Amino acid sequence: MAFDGLVMAAVARELADQLIGGRVEKIQQPGPSEMILVVHTRERGKQKLLLSADARDARVHLTGCSYVNPLSPPIFCMVLRKHLEGGRIRLVEQVGLERILKFSIDSRDELGRPGEKLLIIEVMGKHSNILLVDPDSNTIVDGIHRYSHSVSRYREVLPNRPYLPPPEQGKRDPRTLSEEQFRMEMMDSNLEAQVAGFLLQKIAGVGPQTCREMVTRAGLPADYQLEHCGDYELTQLWRQVQWVSTMLEEGTFEPTLLLDRRGQPLEFAAVNLTHVAAHRREGGSMSGILEHYYEKITGFRFLEGHRQSLLQTVRKEISRLKKKLAVYRKSLDTAEKADIYRVYGELLTAYLYQIEQGSEAKVQNFYDPEGQETVIPMDASMTPSQNAQAYFKKYLKAKNTRDAVMIQLEQAESELAYLEAVETAVLQALDTEDLTEIRSELEEQTYLKPKAQQDRAKTKKEQSRPQPLSFVSSDGHTILVGKNNKQNDYLTLRLAGDEDLWLHTKNIPGSHVIIRCDQRPDVPEQTLLEAASLAAWFSKARQSGKVPVDYTLRRHVRKPKGAKPGMVIYDNQRTLYVTPSEELVDKLMRSEK
């Protein structure tokens, strides 16, 4: 993804068509780096213009989204309101092919005198900024990001300082470049460099993806080097430079958004990126493409942030349990000596009549099938009888320890299995609703502190009946898949009928899967295999091959008393071995739709 000069040119043309002559009615600052200008136009009514100087998501475009504003407006917002509200947009202009856009706005000062102000948005990555400039004196009124020479030796962004545009990059504008100049530039460059890199370095307005697209449209490999370019290759590349130039002159942009199979955005550009493989391509206005992209990417980041927060909690608990299990197993190994102490005590008791007081006793071990002699360590300060009683006491203590450790070990192993199932559900959650359900579950299980009472009540009210994933098999059977432990419980214990088929990966954390039988008790083999593949895909073994999946009738599945969500036991099962397949999941999902 690159907000390059071509994208800015497409945006500038759109904004010029829609905003020039419009009156700035309202100015808002919903975030530390974002501004919203509500512009009223005669032809199109109210339009919302978004300006963002965020280090990661700097951009400018029209938007239809609603934003939450702070209770009190920041200083920069108040400055813009003072100078721009009520003003009319006279000109929207891109600076050359740079990612800089200027809005010339006719307004009046506090005394009612007419004047002009420049609102400038610089899309420069971490150096992005929004500035209000007085064009008469070329001084900065204010900037959304202020900094002095201690931060940047090139320029200061402070009130009453001269406005200096970002430094020029020395690239050639394709609209003014001749073929002879283009060929000379290529010949004077490092011939070992790739053609796409040369275009990026020398041609203004084109980003990395656009350069690779130009190379592809010229019929050359993506990694083609300058030294291999002959007259034919140079001619084909020059045609692509002309293609960009014509696009800029005539405004024949092809705004495109590329999406993967899950609907997540891959790239956007002002041209159709034919060299990028994508599951789906969407067109539209440049503003629409940008809004869709950033809306999706922001939602994805929010989802990932929520996911990582839950994973941190769950993995911390998993680590704690694994340490406890190591301690329990070590204690259990020690406690396994209990039977040895009992044997020593019984042998000493049986041979008391022939054992003398000392540091050891050698007796025949009647528990040994071969009747071998056993050496029993003794405390020389104690009689043989007292040594026997001491061994019986050690035996009882070790036995009690072993029994207690066994209970703790089983509880810890059960809790670990539960948390690993939660971890799998978090990793495979598709949206924030899934993660909210998992968070609610972790709060109920006391792994997380509950939210504030008001928020908790609101969340509970908003939560509806669990919605497991639904698929249709090739044979027409409905297959349901739980997305987390609470959904697994609901699906298996409440929604499924006794004669439905229940599937789950064998000894592997994952989703409960139900094949609805209804009036069709005979489940075809293909449906069974597809359901087993879904169970394998929605499990911790998603990336494995030949995953064992157990299946049985729902009536053979039950939940032990006091078991955690999603934990069940079952019998009368059979086992299938399948390989998880994302293509099959997509196919079955499309069938359901």
N, C-alpha and C positions, 0 to 999 in steps of 0.2 A: 504494500500500500504506500502511495506517495501522493501527497497533495502538491503536484508540480505546477509549473507555469501554465500548462495547457488546461488543467482543471481550474486554475484561477481565471484564465481567459474565458472559459465557458461560464463560470459563475458571474464574472463581470458583465458579460453580454446579457445574461438572464436578468441580473439586477438592474441594469440600465433600462431594459425593456419594461420592467415592472415597477420600478421605484422612482424614476426621474419624474419630478413634479409632485411627488407625494409629500405630505406634511408629517413631520415627526410628532406623534401624539403622546407617546409614553415611552419612558426609558426605565429599564429595570436591570438590576445586577444580581442574578440568582446565585452566582458563585464568585469566588475570588478572581477568576480569570475569564468570566463570561458576561456578555452584555446582550440584552434584548432591546431592540428598537421596534416599537409598533408604529408602522407608517401607514397613513390613510391615503389611498389613491382613488381617483375618480373612477377609473375603469374597473379596478379589481377589489375595491373596498380596502379593508384592513389587511396588511401584510406584516408578518413578524420576521424581523431580520436578526439572525444569531451571529454574533461575533465572539470567537473564542481564542484566547491567547494561552490556552493550556499547553504545557510543555509537551504533552503526548498527543493531544487531540486538537491542536490549533486548526481553525477553519473559519469559513464565512459562508453562509447560505441562508435561504429562506427556510422557515420552520413552521410546522403546525402543532408542535408539542407544547404542553403546558409546563411551566417551571415554577417551583416554590421559591419565593423571595424571602430574604431575611426581614425581621421585624423593623429594623432601622436600616436605611440605605447606606452603603459604604460611601466614602468621600468621593471616589471617582464617579460614582453614579450621580451624586449630587452636583458635581461639576458639569457633567454632561447635560443634566436636566436644566441647569442654569443657562447654558450656552446654546443648547440645541432644541429643546422642546418648543414646538410651535414653528420651527424652521422648515424650509422646503429643500428637498434634495435636488440640486441643480445639475450635478454631474457625478457619474460613477466611472472611475478610470483606473485601469491597471497600469502600474509603472513598468513600462517596457514589457518583458515577459517574466518579470520577477513575481514572487508570491507576495506582492504588496498591492493593496487596493485602497484607493482614496475616494472618499465621499465628500464632495463640495456641497456645503449646506448653507443656504442663505437664511440668516436669522437676525434677531435684534438684541441689543444689549439691554441692561437694566434701565437705561434711560430712553429706550425705544429707538435708538439709532440703528439703521440697517448695517449689516456687516456680513462677513463670510468666515466660516470656520471649516477646517479640514479634519475629518475623522479618518484616521489611517489605521488599517489593520495589517500587521506584518506577520505572515505565517512562516516562521523560521525555527521550527522545532523548539528547543529549550530557550531560544532567544526571542520567541514570539512576543508581540506586544500590541496594545491598542492605545493610540495616542490622539489627543485633541491638539491641533496646531493652529496658530494664528498665521494665515498666509501672508498678511501684510508685513509682519515683522519676522516671519519664519521662526517664531519661538514656540516652544512647547507650553501649552496651557496646563496639561497634566497627562500622565500615563497610567495605565492600569497596573503596570509593573515599573516602579521607580528604581533607579540605581545611579550611582555616581561613578567617578573614575576609579574608585577603589575596586569596583566590580568589572568595569569595562574601560580599557584605556582608549578605545576608539571613540566612544561618545557617552554622554550623560543623558539620562531621561529623568529630568527634574523640571518643575515649573520655572518658566522664564529662561531656560537654557535654549540655545539654537537647536533647531531640528536638523539632524544629520540622518539621511537614509542609510540603511545597511550598506556595507561596502559592495561594490560591483564585483561580479565573479569573472568578468572578462570573456564571457561567452558571446557567440555570434548569433544575432537574430536571424532566423531562417527566412524572414520576409525581405531582408535586405542583402542576403548572401547570394553571391553568384556561383555558378558551377565551377568556374576557374578558381575562385577563392576557396571553395570547398575542397577541390582536389589538392590545392597547395597545402591547405591545413592538414590533410591526411598524409601527404608525403613528408611534411615537416615533423610529424609526430613519431613517437616510438613505434617502430614497425612490429615489435613483438607484442604490442598491446592488442586486446580484443577490440573488434569494431564497435560493439555496444558500449564499451568503456570510453572509446574515443568520442562517440556521439554525445555521451553524458557529459564529458569534459568540455566539449567545444560548442555544442548547440544549445542555445538558451531555451528554456521553457519545457524541456523534456526530462522526465524522471527515469529511473532505472528500468521500470517495466515498459515504458513507452519506447525507450531505446532498443530493448530486446524485441519489441513488436516491430520496429522499423527493420531490424536485421532479418526477422522472420519473413516479413512481407517482401524483402529484397531477395528472398529465396536462398539465404545463406544460413549455415548452422549457427546456433546460439553462441558458440565459443570461437567463431571465425576470427582469425588474426589479420591485421592490416597488411602484413608482409605477403599474404596470399591473394591480395586484391589486385586484379588486373583491370583493364579498361571496362570490361563487361560488369564486373562487380561494382566499380565506382559509379557507373551509369545507373545501375539499379539502386544503389544507396542514395544517389542524388535525387532520384525520383521520389524516394521516401521523404527527403527533406522538402521537396516541392509539395508533397502531400500534406505535410504539417503546415507549410506556409499557406496553402490554399484553404486549409481548415481554419486557420486563424483569420484570414482575410474575409472569408465568406461565412464563417460561423457554423460550418457543417460538422459540428462535434457529434460524437456517438457515445454519450454517457452510458457507462456499463458497470454493473455490479455483478461480481462472480460469487457464487455460493457453493458450499460443499453439500454432500448428500444429507447432512443434518440441518441444513438451512443456515449454517454459520457463514458469515462473510469472509471471503478470501482476499479479494482485491477490488478496488474501484479505479476507474480511469475515465478520461474524457474521450477515449477511443475504445473500440472493441478489441480486447486483448485476445486475439485468436491463438496465440502461442501458449496460453495458460489453460491447463485442463481444469474444467469445473463441471460440477453436476448440473448447475442451472445458471443461466445468465438472465439478468433483468435490465431493461432499459428505462428511459424516462428522462425527466429534466435533471440537470446536474445537481440542483438543490435537493430534489427528491432522492437521488442516488446517495448523496452525502448524508442526508438525514437518516435514511434507512440503514446505511452502513454503521454510522456512529450510534444509532439507537440499538442495533444488534450487538455491536462490540461492547457498548457500555453495559448492556444486560448480561453479556457473557462474562465480563470482568466482575460484575456484581455477583453472579452465580459462582464464579471461581473463588472469589473472596469468601463467600459464605461457606463454600465447600471446604476451603483450606482451614477455616476457623473450626469447623466440626471435626475435620481430620486431625487437627492438632490435639483436640480434647480426646478423641477416641484412641489415637496412637499413644498418647501419654498414658492412658489407662491400660492399653495392651502391653506397653513396656513395663509398667508396674506389675502387672499380673505375671508376665514371663519371669521377672525377678523372683516373685513369690513362689512360683512353681519350681524354680531351681532350688530354692531353700527347702521347700516341702519335700522334693525328691531326695535331697541330701539327707534330710531328717529321716525319711523313710528308709534309706539305705542303712542308716545307723540303727533304726528300730528293727530292721530285719534280723538283728542278732538276738532278738527275743527268744527264739526257739533254741539257740545255742545255750543261753543261760538256763533255760528250763531243763535241757538235757544234762548239763553239768550238775544242776541241783539234784536231779533224780539219780544220776550215777553216784554222786557222793552219798546220798541217803541209802542207796542200795548196798554200798560197800563200806559203810561206817565201821563195821566190825573188823575190817582189815586195814583201814587207812590210819596212818599215824600223822600227828600234827607236823606241818612243815610248809614249804613254799609251793609244793605241787603234789599231785597224786596221780599214779598210773594205774588205770583200771581198764578192764575189758568192756568195750562199748557194745552192749546188747542191742543197740539200735542199728549198728553197722551190720549189713548182711554178711560180711566176711568175718565179723567178730574181732576186728582189729583193736589193738590197745590204744587208749586215748589218754593224753596228758592233760590234766585239769590244773590250771594255775590256782593257787590258794594264798590266803593271807596268813603268814606264819604266826601272827599274833593271835589268831582265832583257831578254835577247835574245828575239826572236820564238819561237825554238826552246824556250827555257826557259819562256816563257809557255805554249806548247802543252803541255809536260810538266807544268806546274803545273795546267793544266785537266784533264789526264788523271788526275792524282792526286786532284783534287777529285771527279772523276766516280767513281773507284773507291771513295772514302770515302763519298760520298753514296749510291752503289749498295749498298754493304755496310750502311749505316745503314738504308736503305729495306727491304732484305731482313730485317734483324733486327727492325725496327719492325713489319713486316707479320706476322711470326711472333708477336711479343708482342701485337699488336692482335687477331689471330685468337684467341689464348689468352684474352685479357681478355674479348672478346665472347662466347666460349663459356662462360666462368665467369660472366659477367653473366647470360646466358640461363639457366644452371643456378640461380643464386641467385634470379632472378625466379620461376622455377618453384617453388623452395622457399618463397618468400614467399607465393605463391598457395596452396600447400598448407597453410601455417600459418594463413592467413586463413580457409580453408575447412574446417579440422579440426573434426570433430564432437565429439570427446571427448579425454580426457587420453591414452588409448592411442595415438591418432593423433599427438599432439604428442610423446609419448615416442619413437615410431618416428622422427620427424623429428629430435629431439634426438640420438638414436643415430647417425643419418646424418651430422649436422653434426659430431659427435665423430669419426667415422671419416674425415671429410674435413678434420679438424684446424681447423675453424672454432671449435670449443668444446673446452675442456679436458675430458678424460674425468673421470668421477666417481671417487670413491675405489674402490680395487680391490674391496673387499667389496660396495659398492653396485653396481658395474659387473657383478660376477659374478651378483648377485641379479637385476639387471635382465635380463641375458642369459638367465638361467634362466627368468624369468617370460615372456619374449617367446616367442610361438608363431608358427606359420606366418602370414604376412600374410593379412589378411581383406579383400579388396577389396569394395566395395559391389556388391550384386547386385540386378538388376531383371528383370522379365519384360515383354517388349514386348506390344503389343496382339495380335500374331500368335503369341505363345507362345514366342518366342526368348529365351534368357537373355542379358542384357547385363551385363558386368562393368566396373566403373570403379575404377581405382587412386586411392587417396586421398593418396599422396605418392610421391616418386621411387623409394623402395625397393619400394613396392607396384607401381609402374609397371613396374619391371624384372622383378619376379616374375611379374606378369600377362602381359607381352608375351613374355618370353624363356623362361619355364618352364611357365606354365599354358596359354597359348593354343596351339592347333594350327595347322599351316601353312595350312590352308584356312579358318580363322576370319577374320572381317573385323576390321581394326584401324582405329581412328579417332583423330584428334587435331586440335585447332584449328591452323590454318595460321599459322605464325610467331608464335604466341601461347602463353605458358606455360599449361599445363593438364594434365589427367589423360589417361592412356592409356585408351581404351575398346575393349572386345572384344565382338563379337557371336559367340556360340558357334554354329557351323553344324552340327557333328556330322554326322548323316546327312541334313541338310536344306541342301544347298549354295545353293539359291536363296533369297536373303534378300528378303522383300517390301519394297516401297518404304516402307511405313509404319514398319516396324521400323528401316530405315536412317535415316529422318528422326528417329525417337525417339532412336536411339543418338547421332545427330549433335547433337540438342538437349541430351542429357546431357553430351556432350563440351564443348559451348559453356557449359553451366551450371557445370560443374566446371573452369572456366578463369578466366584473368584478365579475360576479356571477359564475365563474368556479367551485367553491367549494360548491355551493348551490344545493338544490334540488327543483324540480318543478319551473323552471325559466320561466316567461312569455316572449314569443317571438311574436312580431307583424309581420304580413306579408301582403303585398299588391302588386299590379302591379307596376312596375317601373314607369309608367307614372303618378302615384299618388304621387310620391316623388319629392320634389323640394327644392332648396336651397334659403333661404332668401337673399336678397341683403345685402352685407357686413358681412355675417355670416363667422365664422371661419372655417378652414378646417374640414371636416367630419360632420359638423352640418347641418342637413336637417329637413324639416317638411314633414308630409305625412298625408293622409286620406284614407278612404274606407278600413281600415285595419281590419283584424281578428287576434285573439290571440290564440296561442298554449301554453301549459305548458309541458315542457320537463325537463329531468334531464341530465346535461352534462356528457359525457362518453368519457374517454380517449381511451378505447378499441375501440369505434366506430370510433374515429378520426384515430387511427392506421389502422383500417380495411379499411376505405375509402381511406387513403393515399396509402396503398399498392395496392388498386384497380387502382388508378391513375397511379402508377408506372408500 
